[in-house]
Amino acid sequence: MGTILRASQNKNDEGLQKKAKRAVNLLDTLAKGLEPAGKLANACKLVLPKIISFLGF
């Protein structure tokens, strides 16, 4: 986050602005990848106890 913070304070530094844009794009990509995993985890929390109970464990 340091690059993003420095870029916000130095708007005229084109090199720093490019690095910050890449950092933001990376964070966006990571967040989009986590969303489906989070949905799967929530589904497992709901379904697994029912499966375990059904199997008698």
C-alpha positions in Angstrom: 0.0 0.0 0.0 3.0 2.3 0.3 3.2 2.8 -3.4 -0.5 3.7 -3.6 -0.2 6.2 -0.8 2.9 7.8 -2.2 1.2 8.1 -5.6 -1.8 9.8 -4.1 0.6 12.4 -2.6 2.7 12.8 -5.8 0.2 13.1 -8.6 2.8 14.5 -11.0 5.1 11.5 -10.7 4.1 9.4 -13.8 6.3 6.5 -12.9 4.8 6.3 -9.4 1.3 6.7 -10.9 1.9 3.7 -13.2 3.1 1.5 -10.3 0.1 2.5 -8.2 -2.2 1.7 -11.1 -0.6 -1.8 -11.4 -0.9 -2.3 -7.6 -4.6 -1.3 -7.7 -5.2 -3.6 -10.6 -3.5 -6.5 -8.8 -5.6 -5.9 -5.7 -8.7 -5.8 -7.8 -7.8 -9.1 -9.5 -7.1 -10.8 -6.2 -10.4 -9.6 -4.7 -12.3 -10.9 -7.7 -10.6 -14.3 -7.3 -11.5 -14.4 -3.6 -15.2 -13.8 -4.1 -16.1 -17.3 -5.5 -13.9 -18.9 -2.9 -15.8 -17.1 -0.2 -19.1 -18.3 -1.6 -17.9 -21.8 -1.7 -16.7 -21.6 1.9 -20.1 -20.2 3.0 -21.9 -23.0 1.1 -19.7 -25.6 2.8 -20.4 -24.2 6.3 -24.1 -24.6 5.6 -24.0 -28.0 3.8 -21.3 -30.0 5.6 -23.0 -30.1 9.0 -26.1 -31.5 7.3 -24.1 -34.1 5.4 -22.2 -35.1 8.6 -25.5 -35.4 10.4 -27.1 -37.4 7.6 -24.2 -39.9 7.6 -24.4 -40.2 11.4 -21.0 -38.8 12.4 
